[in-house]
Amino acid sequence: MTKVETSQKKISSFLNSDRKTIKGLEKENLRSDPEGKISNNDFPKTFGIHNFNSFVTLDYSEPHLEIVTPTFEDNQELFGFLKHLHTYVESNLGEDFLWNYSMPPRFKRKYIKLPPHRDANITKLAHLYRLGLRNRYGDKMQSTAGIHFNISFSDSVIKSLSESKTDIYLGACRNFLRIFPLVLRLIGCSPVTHKSFLKDRNLNIDKLNDEDCYLPKSTSLRVSRLGYYSEEQDENFITFNSLEEYLETIQNYINTPNEKFSDISLDLKQQVNNGTIQMESELYNHIRPKGPFSTTERQYNQLKKSGIEYLEIRSIDLNPYSEIGISIEDVEFLELLSLFCALSDSPKIDETEATVIKENIRRASEVGQNCTLLNGLGVENGETDIEELTNNLLEDLESFAKKIELRSQLDNMFSEYFSRNKNPLSSRLLNDIASDQLLNYVLKNSKKIKDKVPDSVLDLFRKESALSEKEYLKAKNQDNIDFQAFIKNFREEIK
C-alpha cells in the first residue's frame, strides 16, 4: 500500500494558523426491546417530526434511530453533548434501549417499518427513497448501524495551506482511502452477527454457536461484502482525484439506468429513479465530501456551486466497549487522522493503486485481525503484515502529533490505540463472547446510562421537537405542486 508521508511545508503552514478544527457526530443505533429483538415501536412523539428534528431523526426505518450533534471545536464538549443526547433519547424509549453494536439485534422483517410519508413533498420523497432502498437491497443490509464523524478546518487553516479548500479536502480523502484498511483494524468491531441477519441470504460465513455466525478473523462484517455493500457501486472505485470527476460519477450513477434496478417500477412509485443510485445519499463511500449544509439544495448542486465544505468519515462501527458507542479516544483519533491526511502529500490515485486499495479494504474487513496487505501489484516484497503496517501508522501519527504540538494531550488515545493494534476490538469481542452468545453480551453492554442532562440542554432538545412540528407544517403549506410534478422536477435536477 502507498505510504502516506507528511509534508513539512504543510505542517509549518498549519502551525502558523489558528489550528482549529470543527467537528460533529452522527450516531445510528437500532432500537431493541429488553429481549434483544428489534423493537416494533414507532418513533416517539416526544421527538416531533423526524424529518425536521436536527438532533433526533431516523436513518432507514422506525427502529433505526440516528442522533446528531451540532459542531464543536472542543472534543470534550462534542463528546459530552453526544452523551447528553444519547441519555435524552433513551429516557424517552420506555423499556426499549439503543442497541450498542453495529450488527442488528434478533431480526424480524415485520418490525422493520418505514416511517410514514406524511403530506409534504419532501417527506414523501424521503419515504420513496427508503422504499427504493428496500426494493433494491432488502431490509437487512439497511439495518446495520454506525457512526459518521464530520470535520472541517477553520478558514485560518485553509488560508495558511495556500490551496483551494476543495483540493485540500480531496487530498485528505485520497489519503484516508490509502490508510483506511489500517483504520479498520483499529476501529472495526462487528465480526459476528446473530443468525437471523443471514436467514434467506446465500452468504459464505462460519457458525460460531447455535445462535451466531462470524468470520473468525473479521474486523467489520458491516463494512465487508456481507454487510453494507453495493456490488453495483463497487465496480467503479471513486478516487477523489478531482471534484469534476466525482460529480460526473454521481451524475452518471443517478441518470444512467442500472439493469439490476430497471424492473423496479417508477410509475408505481417504488423507487426515486432506476440509476445505480437514486440520489446522492445512496453513495456508499467510506469518506464523503460534503458541500455547505442546506436542507433545500441537493448535495450535487451544492458541491458544484460552492465546492467542498467538510468531510464525512462514514465507515465507523459502534464501539461496544464505550457505553455510548464511541469513546473520547475515538474522537481524538479521528480528528488527528483527518489532520494527518490533510497535511500529507497526496498524489492522484491511478488504476493500479485503486485496485490495491479495494483489495486491502476487503482483506481488512474480512480477515484484518491477522492478514497481509498488498504493497502494490507486481512489486518486490508485495505484501506486509497488517499489524506491522498499523504499528507504523500509529508511530507516524505519534510523530505527527508532536510536530503539530498535540502529543501531550493524547497520552490516553495513543496508549489505547497501540493496545488495540496488538489486540483489535474485534478479537477482544470474539474472546469475550466465546462462552456466551452475542445477544446476551450486547444486552449486558447496552444498559441505559446514568448521565445528568443539564436543564438548559434538555430545554434545547424539547424546543427542537416543537420546532420540528412547525417546520413540517411550514413545508407542507409551502408546497405549490403535487408530488407527481415534484418528483419529476427532482429527477430532472441533475442532468
DOGU-812417 format. One record per residue (C-alpha): residue in three letters; z, y, x. Coordinates in nm, 3 decimals, m for minus. Each point is the difference from the previous one (the first is absolute). Layout:
<atoms>
{atom ala; {Z; Y; X}} ...
</atoms>
This chain:
<atoms>
{atom met; {0.000; 0.000; 0.000}} {atom thr; {m0.068; 0.356; 0.117}} {atom lys; {0.310; 0.152; 0.155}} {atom val; {0.102; 0.334; m0.150}} {atom glu; {0.064; 0.250; 0.281}} {atom thr; {0.186; 0.327; m0.049}} {atom ser; {m0.168; 0.325; 0.102}} {atom gln; {0.216; 0.220; 0.225}} {atom lys; {m0.202; 0.301; m0.108}} {atom lys; {0.076; m0.067; m0.368}} {atom ile; {0.366; m0.064; 0.074}} {atom ser; {0.028; 0.330; 0.191}} {atom ser; {m0.165; 0.183; m0.288}} {atom phe; {0.234; m0.166; m0.250}} {atom leu; {0.304; 0.108; 0.204}} {atom asn; {m0.120; 0.361; m0.029}} {atom ser; {m0.007; m0.024; m0.380}} {atom asp; {0.287; m0.010; m0.251}} {atom arg; {m0.028; m0.386; 0.016}} {atom lys; {0.054; m0.037; m0.373}} {atom thr; {m0.118; m0.291; m0.214}} {atom ile; {0.013; m0.010; m0.380}} {atom lys; {0.070; m0.340; m0.158}} {atom gly; {0.031; m0.165; m0.339}} {atom leu; {0.047; m0.354; m0.132}} {atom glu; {m0.142; m0.193; m0.294}} {atom lys; {0.185; m0.325; m0.068}} {atom glu; {m0.107; m0.274; m0.240}} {atom asn; {0.230; m0.268; m0.139}} {atom leu; {m0.058; m0.264; m0.261}} {atom arg; {0.265; 0.010; m0.268}} {atom ser; {0.198; m0.325; m0.028}} {atom asp; {0.238; m0.139; m0.259}} {atom pro; {0.333; m0.153; 0.115}} {atom glu; {m0.158; m0.347; 0.027}} {atom gly; {m0.273; 0.105; 0.243}} {atom lys; {m0.285; 0.018; m0.254}} {atom ile; {m0.232; 0.298; m0.032}} {atom ser; {0.149; 0.221; m0.269}} {atom asn; {m0.185; 0.039; m0.329}} {atom asn; {0.170; 0.331; m0.082}} {atom asp; {m0.198; 0.321; m0.042}} {atom phe; {0.011; 0.308; 0.220}} {atom pro; {0.332; 0.165; m0.094}} {atom lys; {m0.032; 0.297; m0.235}} {atom thr; {0.258; 0.175; 0.219}} {atom phe; {m0.274; 0.058; 0.257}} {atom gly; {m0.238; 0.169; m0.243}} {atom ile; {m0.376; m0.058; 0.032}} {atom his; {m0.073; m0.190; 0.319}} {atom asn; {m0.343; 0.161; 0.055}} {atom phe; {0.164; 0.342; 0.034}} {atom asn; {0.338; m0.074; 0.163}} {atom ser; {m0.030; 0.088; 0.368}} {atom phe; {0.311; m0.202; 0.099}} {atom val; {m0.011; m0.317; m0.213}} {atom thr; {m0.330; m0.157; m0.101}} {atom leu; {m0.178; m0.334; m0.031}} {atom asp; {m0.240; m0.159; 0.244}} {atom tyr; {m0.187; m0.275; m0.187}} {atom ser; {0.204; m0.132; m0.292}} {atom glu; {0.312; 0.076; m0.207}} {atom pro; {0.227; m0.196; 0.237}} {atom his; {m0.167; 0.147; 0.312}} {atom leu; {0.209; 0.310; 0.065}} {atom glu; {m0.083; 0.259; 0.265}} {atom ile; {0.237; 0.269; 0.122}} {atom val; {m0.131; 0.302; 0.187}} {atom thr; {0.185; 0.254; 0.215}} {atom pro; {m0.097; 0.360; 0.066}} {atom thr; {m0.081; 0.082; 0.363}} {atom phe; {0.261; 0.073; 0.265}} {atom glu; {0.001; 0.099; 0.366}} {atom asp; {0.334; m0.174; 0.063}} {atom asn; {0.000; m0.383; m0.003}} {atom gln; {0.362; m0.027; m0.116}} {atom glu; {m0.066; 0.231; m0.294}} {atom leu; {m0.308; m0.203; m0.095}} {atom phe; {0.192; m0.326; 0.022}} {atom gly; {0.295; 0.142; m0.194}} {atom phe; {m0.224; 0.123; m0.281}} {atom leu; {m0.168; m0.340; m0.028}} {atom lys; {0.341; m0.166; m0.024}} {atom his; {0.107; 0.240; m0.279}} {atom leu; {m0.326; m0.065; m0.185}} {atom his; {0.034; m0.377; 0.037}} {atom thr; {0.356; 0.019; m0.135}} {atom tyr; {m0.103; 0.220; m0.293}} {atom val; {m0.282; m0.234; m0.099}} {atom glu; {0.214; m0.315; 0.014}} {atom ser; {0.277; 0.167; m0.201}} {atom asn; {m0.250; 0.033; m0.287}} {atom leu; {m0.132; m0.358; 0.002}} {atom gly; {0.282; m0.169; m0.192}} {atom glu; {0.048; m0.352; 0.141}} {atom asp; {m0.331; 0.015; 0.186}} {atom phe; {m0.020; 0.103; 0.365}} {atom leu; {m0.256; 0.084; 0.267}} {atom trp; {m0.123; m0.319; 0.170}} {atom asn; {0.051; 0.061; 0.373}} {atom tyr; {m0.290; m0.208; 0.132}} {atom ser; {m0.376; 0.054; 0.020}} {atom met; {m0.107; m0.324; m0.170}} {atom pro; {0.084; m0.011; m0.370}} {atom pro; {0.290; m0.172; m0.177}} {atom arg; {m0.063; m0.310; m0.213}} {atom phe; {m0.339; 0.086; m0.147}} {atom lys; {m0.093; m0.012; m0.368}} {atom arg; {m0.337; 0.138; m0.100}} {atom lys; {0.121; 0.103; m0.347}} {atom tyr; {0.255; 0.240; 0.154}} {atom ile; {m0.268; 0.197; 0.187}} {atom lys; {m0.065; 0.261; m0.267}} {atom leu; {m0.225; 0.293; 0.083}} {atom pro; {0.142; 0.343; m0.091}} {atom pro; {m0.126; 0.140; m0.332}} {atom his; {m0.312; 0.215; 0.015}} {atom arg; {0.149; 0.278; m0.215}} {atom asp; {m0.220; 0.278; m0.137}} {atom ala; {m0.099; 0.223; 0.294}} {atom asn; {m0.327; m0.065; 0.180}} {atom ile; {0.175; m0.016; 0.337}} {atom thr; {0.247; m0.266; m0.122}} {atom lys; {m0.284; m0.198; m0.159}} {atom leu; {m0.180; 0.008; 0.335}} {atom ala; {0.312; m0.131; 0.177}} {atom his; {0.022; m0.285; m0.253}} {atom leu; {m0.369; m0.087; 0.039}} {atom tyr; {0.037; m0.005; 0.379}} {atom arg; {0.290; m0.248; m0.026}} {atom leu; {m0.199; m0.211; m0.245}} {atom gly; {m0.284; m0.005; 0.252}} {atom leu; {0.238; m0.117; 0.273}} {atom arg; {0.121; m0.280; m0.228}} {atom asn; {m0.355; m0.110; m0.078}} {atom arg; {m0.107; 0.013; 0.365}} {atom tyr; {0.296; m0.150; 0.185}} {atom gly; {0.251; m0.132; m0.253}} {atom asp; {0.361; 0.104; m0.049}} {atom lys; {0.149; m0.192; 0.290}} {atom met; {m0.177; 0.182; 0.282}} {atom gln; {0.096; 0.332; m0.160}} {atom ser; {0.366; m0.100; m0.026}} {atom thr; {0.106; 0.015; 0.364}} {atom ala; {0.206; 0.301; 0.107}} {atom gly; {0.023; 0.216; 0.309}} {atom ile; {0.063; 0.345; 0.141}} {atom his; {m0.230; 0.290; 0.087}} {atom phe; {0.108; 0.240; 0.274}} {atom asn; {m0.169; 0.340; m0.029}} {atom ile; {m0.009; 0.233; 0.298}} {atom ser; {m0.162; 0.328; 0.099}} {atom phe; {0.042; 0.228; 0.300}} {atom ser; {0.100; 0.363; m0.028}} {atom asp; {m0.257; 0.277; 0.036}} {atom ser; {0.159; 0.082; 0.335}} {atom val; {m0.057; m0.356; 0.127}} {atom ile; {m0.359; m0.007; m0.127}} {atom lys; {m0.078; 0.338; 0.156}} {atom ser; {0.148; m0.103; 0.335}} {atom leu; {m0.232; m0.302; 0.029}} {atom ser; {m0.318; 0.213; m0.012}} {atom glu; {m0.187; m0.249; m0.219}} {atom ser; {m0.081; 0.007; m0.366}} {atom lys; {0.270; m0.139; m0.224}} {atom thr; {m0.245; m0.263; m0.127}} {atom asp; {m0.089; m0.122; 0.350}} {atom ile; {0.369; m0.026; 0.097}} {atom tyr; {0.076; m0.214; m0.303}} {atom leu; {m0.312; m0.217; 0.041}} {atom gly; {0.098; m0.069; 0.361}} {atom ala; {0.348; m0.100; m0.117}} {atom cys; {m0.155; m0.237; m0.257}} {atom arg; {m0.212; m0.175; 0.264}} {atom asn; {0.297; m0.047; 0.231}} {atom phe; {0.214; m0.125; m0.286}} {atom leu; {m0.255; m0.272; m0.075}} {atom arg; {0.001; m0.101; 0.368}} {atom ile; {0.376; m0.058; 0.008}} {atom phe; {0.054; m0.104; m0.361}} {atom pro; {0.010; m0.374; 0.089}} {atom leu; {0.304; 0.075; 0.219}} {atom val; {0.156; 0.216; m0.271}} {atom leu; {m0.034; m0.296; m0.239}} {atom arg; {0.212; m0.211; 0.235}} {atom leu; {0.272; 0.266; m0.014}} {atom ile; {0.000; 0.094; m0.370}} {atom gly; {m0.165; m0.295; m0.178}} {atom cys; {0.251; m0.194; m0.206}} {atom ser; {m0.168; m0.206; m0.271}} {atom pro; {m0.074; m0.343; 0.154}} {atom val; {0.105; m0.198; m0.310}} {atom thr; {m0.061; 0.023; m0.373}} {atom his; {0.117; m0.174; m0.314}} {atom lys; {m0.242; m0.275; m0.107}} {atom ser; {m0.071; 0.180; m0.330}} {atom phe; {m0.198; 0.262; 0.197}} {atom leu; {m0.245; m0.271; 0.106}} {atom lys; {m0.037; m0.186; m0.328}} {atom asp; {m0.366; m0.038; m0.103}} {atom arg; {m0.115; 0.154; 0.330}} {atom asn; {m0.191; m0.212; 0.252}} {atom leu; {0.183; 0.104; 0.316}} {atom asn; {0.077; m0.190; 0.319}} {atom ile; {0.374; 0.041; 0.055}} {atom asp; {0.294; m0.224; 0.096}} {atom lys; {0.294; m0.107; m0.213}} {atom leu; {0.341; 0.119; 0.126}} {atom asn; {0.212; m0.168; m0.269}} {atom asp; {m0.030; m0.097; m0.367}} {atom glu; {m0.026; 0.367; m0.106}} {atom asp; {m0.156; 0.190; 0.290}} {atom cys; {m0.326; 0.006; 0.195}} {atom tyr; {m0.064; 0.162; 0.339}} {atom leu; {m0.203; 0.037; 0.314}} {atom pro; {0.247; m0.110; 0.272}} {atom lys; {m0.097; 0.271; 0.253}} {atom ser; {m0.102; 0.275; m0.243}} {atom thr; {0.136; 0.352; 0.022}} {atom ser; {m0.148; 0.125; m0.329}} {atom leu; {m0.159; m0.206; m0.274}} {atom arg; {m0.043; 0.329; m0.185}} {atom val; {m0.235; 0.139; 0.268}} {atom ser; {m0.171; m0.336; 0.058}} {atom arg; {m0.298; m0.138; m0.189}} {atom leu; {0.249; m0.174; m0.233}} {atom gly; {0.141; 0.333; m0.117}} {atom tyr; {m0.129; 0.351; m0.063}} {atom tyr; {m0.353; m0.056; 0.120}} {atom ser; {m0.357; 0.070; m0.110}} {atom glu; {m0.270; m0.221; 0.148}} {atom glu; {m0.266; 0.245; m0.122}} {atom gln; {0.155; 0.290; 0.193}} {atom asp; {0.074; m0.211; 0.308}} {atom glu; {m0.374; m0.039; 0.065}} {atom asn; {m0.027; 0.367; 0.100}} {atom phe; {0.272; 0.095; 0.250}} {atom ile; {0.089; 0.369; m0.020}} {atom thr; {0.029; 0.145; 0.352}} {atom phe; {0.089; 0.365; m0.075}} {atom asn; {m0.255; 0.111; 0.261}} {atom ser; {m0.088; 0.300; m0.216}} {atom leu; {0.097; 0.147; m0.335}} {atom glu; {m0.366; m0.003; m0.108}} {atom glu; {m0.027; m0.373; 0.066}} {atom tyr; {0.327; m0.064; m0.186}} {atom leu; {m0.114; 0.204; m0.302}} {atom glu; {m0.337; m0.174; 0.003}} {atom thr; {0.177; m0.338; m0.014}} {atom ile; {0.205; 0.113; m0.300}} {atom gln; {m0.310; 0.137; m0.171}} {atom asn; {m0.192; m0.325; 0.054}} {atom tyr; {0.294; m0.215; m0.108}} {atom ile; {0.032; 0.194; m0.326}} {atom asn; {m0.368; 0.042; m0.086}} {atom thr; {m0.162; m0.324; 0.114}} {atom pro; {0.053; m0.280; m0.254}} {atom asn; {0.181; m0.299; 0.149}} {atom glu; {m0.145; m0.331; m0.116}} {atom lys; {0.345; m0.156; m0.036}} {atom phe; {0.117; 0.271; m0.240}} {atom ser; {m0.324; 0.063; m0.188}} {atom asp; {0.083; m0.239; m0.283}} {atom ile; {0.318; 0.192; m0.087}} {atom ser; {m0.101; 0.220; m0.291}} {atom leu; {m0.029; 0.377; 0.032}} {atom asp; {m0.104; 0.054; m0.361}} {atom leu; {0.308; m0.183; m0.128}} {atom lys; {0.218; 0.200; 0.238}} {atom gln; {0.119; m0.284; 0.223}} {atom gln; {m0.022; 0.194; 0.328}} {atom val; {m0.073; 0.356; 0.116}} {atom asn; {m0.325; m0.102; 0.171}} {atom asn; {m0.159; m0.307; 0.156}} {atom gly; {m0.006; 0.110; 0.365}} {atom thr; {0.196; m0.166; 0.281}} {atom ile; {0.278; 0.243; m0.094}} {atom gln; {0.048; 0.169; m0.337}} {atom met; {0.149; 0.313; 0.158}} {atom glu; {0.149; 0.118; 0.329}} {atom ser; {0.346; m0.151; m0.053}} {atom glu; {m0.147; m0.353; m0.001}} {atom leu; {m0.087; 0.030; 0.369}} {atom tyr; {0.234; m0.242; 0.182}} {atom asn; {0.026; 0.168; 0.342}} {atom his; {0.311; m0.057; 0.212}} {atom ile; {m0.002; 0.374; 0.061}} {atom arg; {m0.167; 0.257; m0.223}} {atom pro; {m0.098; 0.364; 0.067}} {atom lys; {0.092; 0.225; m0.292}} {atom gly; {m0.115; 0.345; m0.104}} {atom pro; {0.223; 0.278; m0.138}} {atom phe; {0.216; m0.134; m0.283}} {atom ser; {m0.151; 0.068; m0.338}} {atom thr; {0.052; m0.160; m0.341}} {atom thr; {m0.339; 0.113; m0.130}} {atom glu; {m0.256; m0.032; 0.279}} {atom arg; {m0.120; m0.336; 0.130}} {atom gln; {0.099; m0.101; 0.354}} {atom tyr; {m0.364; m0.034; 0.107}} {atom asn; {m0.070; 0.361; m0.101}} {atom gln; {0.321; 0.128; 0.158}} {atom leu; {m0.088; m0.164; 0.332}} {atom lys; {m0.359; 0.120; m0.013}} {atom lys; {0.102; 0.358; m0.077}} {atom ser; {0.320; 0.045; 0.203}} {atom gly; {0.016; m0.282; 0.256}} {atom ile; {0.302; m0.218; 0.073}} {atom glu; {0.341; 0.143; m0.085}} {atom tyr; {0.229; m0.297; 0.071}} {atom leu; {0.005; m0.373; 0.074}} {atom glu; {0.132; m0.282; m0.215}} {atom ile; {0.114; m0.310; 0.191}} {atom arg; {m0.021; m0.268; m0.266}} {atom ser; {0.054; m0.360; 0.109}} {atom ile; {0.378; 0.011; 0.043}} {atom asp; {0.195; m0.292; m0.145}} {atom leu; {0.334; 0.059; m0.166}} {atom asn; {0.280; m0.067; 0.248}} {atom pro; {0.245; m0.237; m0.175}} {atom tyr; {0.256; 0.069; 0.274}} {atom ser; {0.040; 0.355; m0.128}} {atom glu; {0.159; 0.042; m0.342}} {atom ile; {m0.277; 0.238; m0.109}} {atom gly; {m0.291; m0.181; 0.166}} {atom ile; {m0.039; 0.230; 0.300}} {atom ser; {0.244; 0.107; 0.273}} {atom ile; {0.042; 0.333; 0.178}} {atom glu; {m0.122; m0.179; 0.314}} {atom asp; {m0.320; m0.093; m0.183}} {atom val; {m0.056; 0.364; m0.094}} {atom glu; {0.061; 0.112; 0.361}} {atom phe; {m0.235; m0.269; 0.132}} {atom leu; {m0.281; 0.099; m0.238}} {atom glu; {0.034; 0.368; 0.090}} {atom leu; {m0.006; m0.072; 0.375}} {atom leu; {m0.290; m0.241; m0.041}} {atom ser; {m0.201; 0.264; m0.190}} {atom leu; {0.058; 0.256; 0.274}} {atom phe; {m0.091; m0.257; 0.265}} {atom cys; {m0.328; m0.073; m0.178}} {atom ala; {m0.081; 0.371; m0.036}} {atom leu; {0.091; 0.099; 0.358}} {atom ser; {m0.197; m0.280; 0.164}} {atom asp; {m0.365; m0.019; 0.095}} {atom ser; {m0.200; m0.158; m0.282}} {atom pro; {m0.357; m0.107; 0.080}} {atom lys; {m0.227; m0.095; m0.289}} {atom ile; {0.020; m0.361; m0.122}} {atom asp; {m0.323; m0.189; 0.059}} {atom glu; {m0.113; m0.315; m0.180}} {atom thr; {0.148; m0.235; 0.260}} {atom glu; {0.341; 0.168; m0.008}} {atom ala; {m0.004; 0.001; m0.381}} {atom thr; {m0.048; m0.379; 0.006}} {atom val; {0.290; m0.037; 0.243}} {atom ile; {0.231; 0.221; m0.209}} {atom lys; {m0.080; m0.192; m0.320}} {atom glu; {0.070; m0.335; 0.165}} {atom asn; {0.323; 0.126; 0.161}} {atom ile; {0.129; 0.130; m0.335}} {atom arg; {m0.078; m0.339; m0.157}} {atom arg; {0.184; m0.184; 0.278}} {atom ala; {0.297; 0.237; m0.007}} {atom ser; {0.046; m0.035; m0.376}} {atom glu; {m0.049; m0.379; m0.015}} {atom val; {0.149; m0.124; 0.331}} {atom gly; {0.146; 0.315; 0.163}} {atom gln; {0.341; m0.152; 0.074}} {atom asn; {m0.165; m0.200; 0.277}} {atom cys; {m0.366; 0.056; 0.087}} {atom thr; {m0.241; 0.163; 0.242}} {atom leu; {m0.214; 0.303; m0.078}} {atom leu; {m0.354; 0.067; 0.118}} {atom asn; {m0.043; 0.247; 0.285}} {atom gly; {m0.373; 0.014; m0.072}} {atom leu; {m0.303; m0.220; m0.052}} {atom gly; {m0.144; m0.182; 0.301}} {atom val; {0.243; 0.162; 0.244}} {atom glu; {0.201; m0.158; 0.280}} {atom asn; {0.363; m0.067; m0.105}} {atom gly; {m0.120; 0.020; m0.358}} {atom glu; {0.337; m0.053; m0.174}} {atom thr; {0.361; 0.110; 0.054}} {atom asp; {0.326; m0.110; m0.159}} {atom ile; {0.098; 0.225; m0.293}} {atom glu; {0.364; 0.025; 0.111}} {atom glu; {m0.106; 0.128; 0.343}} {atom leu; {m0.239; 0.253; m0.155}} {atom thr; {0.265; 0.120; m0.246}} {atom asn; {0.254; 0.039; 0.279}} {atom asn; {m0.256; 0.208; 0.192}} {atom leu; {m0.053; 0.219; m0.307}} {atom leu; {0.374; 0.057; m0.041}} {atom glu; {0.031; 0.090; 0.369}} {atom asp; {m0.290; 0.243; m0.039}} {atom leu; {0.168; 0.151; m0.309}} {atom glu; {0.326; 0.035; 0.194}} {atom ser; {m0.176; 0.179; 0.286}} {atom phe; {m0.185; 0.217; m0.253}} {atom ala; {0.325; 0.088; m0.180}} {atom lys; {0.145; 0.121; 0.330}} {atom lys; {m0.305; 0.215; 0.067}} {atom ile; {0.024; 0.172; m0.340}} {atom glu; {0.380; 0.031; 0.039}} {atom leu; {0.096; m0.230; m0.289}} {atom arg; {0.134; m0.303; 0.189}} {atom ser; {0.371; 0.095; m0.019}} {atom gln; {m0.016; 0.001; m0.382}} {atom leu; {m0.153; m0.346; m0.026}} {atom asp; {0.248; m0.238; 0.168}} {atom asn; {0.065; m0.202; m0.315}} {atom met; {m0.368; m0.018; m0.091}} {atom phe; {m0.109; m0.131; 0.340}} {atom ser; {0.288; m0.248; 0.014}} {atom glu; {m0.097; m0.129; m0.345}} {atom tyr; {m0.372; m0.020; 0.071}} {atom phe; {0.026; m0.170; 0.340}} {atom ser; {0.226; m0.253; m0.172}} {atom arg; {m0.258; m0.046; m0.278}} {atom asn; {m0.268; m0.080; 0.254}} {atom lys; {0.210; m0.283; 0.137}} {atom asn; {0.092; m0.119; m0.351}} {atom pro; {m0.237; 0.149; m0.263}} {atom leu; {0.135; 0.081; m0.345}} {atom ser; {m0.230; m0.270; m0.139}} {atom ser; {0.149; m0.267; 0.232}} {atom arg; {0.349; 0.117; m0.086}} {atom leu; {m0.072; m0.026; m0.371}} {atom leu; {m0.134; m0.355; 0.026}} {atom asn; {0.308; m0.098; 0.197}} {atom asp; {0.231; 0.161; m0.257}} {atom ile; {m0.153; m0.188; m0.291}} {atom ala; {m0.032; m0.334; 0.185}} {atom ser; {0.286; m0.152; m0.201}} {atom asp; {m0.064; 0.207; m0.315}} {atom gln; {m0.289; 0.115; m0.216}} {atom leu; {m0.180; 0.333; 0.007}} {atom leu; {0.103; 0.110; m0.351}} {atom asn; {0.369; m0.066; 0.066}} {atom tyr; {m0.019; 0.185; 0.329}} {atom val; {m0.177; 0.308; m0.139}} {atom leu; {0.230; 0.005; m0.306}} {atom lys; {0.300; 0.019; 0.233}} {atom asn; {m0.167; 0.278; 0.200}} {atom ser; {m0.115; 0.211; m0.294}} {atom lys; {0.337; 0.103; m0.137}} {atom lys; {0.023; 0.348; m0.146}} {atom ile; {0.122; 0.236; 0.266}} {atom lys; {0.301; 0.227; m0.022}} {atom asp; {m0.121; 0.346; 0.087}} {atom lys; {0.143; 0.322; m0.142}} {atom val; {m0.295; 0.210; m0.115}} {atom pro; {0.091; 0.373; 0.011}} {atom asp; {m0.004; 0.176; m0.337}} {atom ser; {m0.266; 0.243; 0.123}} {atom val; {m0.232; m0.290; 0.088}} {atom leu; {0.069; m0.177; m0.330}} {atom asp; {m0.084; 0.322; m0.179}} {atom leu; {m0.330; 0.015; 0.193}} {atom phe; {m0.090; m0.354; m0.110}} {atom arg; {0.085; 0.070; m0.364}} {atom lys; {m0.198; 0.323; m0.006}} {atom glu; {m0.302; m0.184; 0.142}} {atom ser; {0.017; m0.256; m0.281}} {atom ala; {0.004; 0.276; m0.261}} {atom leu; {m0.281; 0.183; 0.179}} {atom ser; {m0.214; m0.316; 0.001}} {atom glu; {0.009; m0.005; m0.382}} {atom lys; {m0.116; 0.363; m0.011}} {atom glu; {m0.275; m0.060; 0.257}} {atom tyr; {m0.131; m0.293; m0.200}} {atom leu; {m0.020; 0.206; m0.318}} {atom lys; {m0.166; 0.280; 0.195}} {atom ala; {m0.265; m0.240; 0.139}} {atom lys; {m0.063; m0.150; m0.343}} {atom asn; {m0.036; 0.344; m0.162}} {atom gln; {m0.237; 0.122; 0.272}} {atom asp; {m0.247; m0.286; m0.055}} {atom asn; {m0.316; 0.151; m0.145}} {atom ile; {m0.226; m0.308; 0.011}} {atom asp; {0.046; m0.357; m0.119}} {atom phe; {0.072; m0.280; 0.247}} {atom gln; {m0.356; m0.133; m0.009}} {atom ala; {m0.131; 0.333; 0.130}} {atom phe; {0.294; 0.033; 0.240}} {atom ile; {m0.062; m0.336; 0.167}} {atom lys; {m0.374; 0.071; 0.019}} {atom asn; {0.073; 0.327; 0.183}} {atom phe; {0.252; m0.177; 0.226}} {atom arg; {m0.254; m0.263; 0.101}} {atom glu; {m0.254; 0.268; 0.088}} {atom glu; {0.237; 0.213; 0.212}} {atom ile; {m0.073; m0.189; 0.321}} {atom lys; {m0.373; m0.049; 0.040}} 
</atoms>
